[in-house]
Amino acid sequence: MNAPDGKPGKPRSPASSEKARRARRVFMRSTGLAAAVLGISLSGYLPIVGGRALRLRPPGALDEADFLASCIKCGQCVQVCPVGAIRLGDIDDGFGIGTPYIDARAQACDFSCDVAQCILACPTGALTYHKPPFLPVRAGMALSSPPTLKAGAQVPGAILNLKERVGLARLAHPGRCLAVQGKGFTGPARGNAFKGKMRYLDVDRWKPIPLRDHPYERALCDLCVTECPIADAIAMESFAGEGGERHFRPVVREQCVGCGVCEMVCPVEPAAMTIEARAMWRRVEQ
């Protein structure tokens, strides 16, 4: 073996040659593993392995693939939300890292801003009132008519120009529902430690307050119905029990936009009312 200057070099010992080969194998294995982990992370596979559920997006969100492709993760929607309902995805959200979502149980969107400020703040159309023509409305997601805010009773014309829902409420656990059990509710909806906020028109139209500062007293629990910000989205209906006695239960209607207030204010744990992200409208027997 010759050295770089052409002179004979010192031959390597068998031990040093084997050591160099082992080092190369370790390097190649480490490089391959790092590339595989990076590729899997970028593909969004790791969150799938972790069982990450589909996120509830803010009002006006495009279908998930289009939303992820359009959102630039600027956080403008987070800054303008008056109740702080919008959060940003963490690293285990895969492609969704940095994108806005809502955890309805922790803090729902109650439309305290009246006009969905998050949509107005979005610079790319990931949140929008009007989809471009090449993005059709998915079956079961279209609203039959623009949803009317209950605040419209005090301010005529408080109509949300939403064309599609982002989710759908349902009575997921009827056995836990206080109304189904024929029970009332007294006190703060989620206890004194809960930090969630909501607008109460009888308190201050423009300043949401913590739920704990607005205790309830109901002979029959109907918080999911009365606190829903959308008119005709949920109603209390009667049904006959096994013995023929009359009971009541909340029933979700087609005007539900998936805001999540019913899930947030439900006083039982886990919540009887839940929001299914991206769920299509269907009339189900609850």
Secondary structure as UniProt FT lines:
FT   TURN            4..5
FT   HELIX           14..43
FT   HELIX           45..49
FT   TURN            50..51
FT   TURN            59..60
FT   HELIX           64..70
FT   HELIX           76..80
FT   TURN            82..83
FT   STRAND          86..88
FT   HELIX           91..96
FT   TURN            97..98
FT   STRAND          100..102
FT   TURN            104..106
FT   TURN            112..113
FT   HELIX           117..121
FT   TURN            133..134
FT   TURN            139..141
FT   STRAND          148..149
FT   HELIX           150..153
FT   TURN            156..157
FT   STRAND          167..171
FT   HELIX           174..176
FT   TURN            178..182
FT   STRAND          185..187
FT   TURN            189..190
FT   TURN            192..193
FT   STRAND          197..200
FT   TURN            201..203
FT   STRAND          204..210
FT   HELIX           211..213
FT   STRAND          216..218
FT   HELIX           223..226
FT   TURN            231..232
FT   STRAND          234..240
FT   TURN            242..243
FT   STRAND          246..252
FT   TURN            254..255
FT   HELIX           261..265
FT   STRAND          273..277
//
